Amino acid sequence: MANETTIGAKLRQARLDKHISLDELQQMTKVQKRYLEAIEADRFEQLPGTFYVRAFIRQYAAAVGEDGDKLVSVFDGKDTLAEPLPKRPQPETVSGSRKALHVEEKGGTFLSRYLPMILLGLVAVTIICIVGYMAWQDRHSTPMIQGSSAPVVENSAYTSTSSTVESTASKETSESETQSSSSTESSEKEMTMTKGESSQSDISISIKDATNPIKLELTGLDASCWVGILVDNAYVYQYTLQAGEVQSTTLPENATNATIVLGASQNIQIAANGQKIDFDDPQYKLLQKNVHLAIEYQETN
């Protein structure tokens, strides 16, 4: 009998198994309740478009512990939810009489039993011969460089002068590097990040002394994660990051605020200008997360 399970039915059953209500699921995924109901009823035409259908299916699946990528493949018609029936092994066809088979097996027994041992023996003998020949060659070879018995006489005056010049040059180089390092440190400050208020679905992070503009690097971890980035409450970036994938985007210049919306925050790592953004809070489980950034830039001369 064919498997009649649909995408919506599978997600709804997973939600019921975890005892999650639609209102709770709406809070977890930030997807409107009416869209969640439409997904469970397989009425995907009621959603804004196919991009949001795929994104909402992945967010729903991540919240209830299902494979969102597989369900999206089913939606695209590239996969199916039905489990394939196991193939029955085909019976082997035996030709010839029992006596002929017995004779054939007996004839091939010697080669099949002793051929591997013979080959291993030949390999071992070859290795022993090579090692013995190399040892004999080392024993009888003449050193290419002969040691000299003549004493080496150094010119003490020249050596002393050379040492003094090298010491002076080393001191000047060290002073130059120190001055250069001090100049660089005074002109550029290190960017800092500070955690602020935190809850299950939101966390605030303050970034100070950032270089303008800020480049964000997104790295996928164990599974996919939908990412949306808002600046002044308007989306400037949307993408579904796959496991092991790395993407980057740059915030608009002089942007003083940004919100990074994560569909499954346990599946992503984010860095700003090469520095990791730590949005994890031990008292809350990593699920859907909104990371609010307040940005202050370095002063330019």
PyMOL commands that set and color helices and strands:
alter all, ss='L'
color gray80, all
select helices_A, chain A and resi 7-17+22-29+33-40+44-46+50-64+68-75+98-140+156-187+265-267
alter helices_A, ss='H'
color red, helices_A
select strands_A, chain A and resi 192-198+202-210+215-220+225-231+234-241+246-250+257-262+268-272+275-276+289-297
alter strands_A, ss='S'
color yellow, strands_A
deselect
rebuild
show_as cartoon
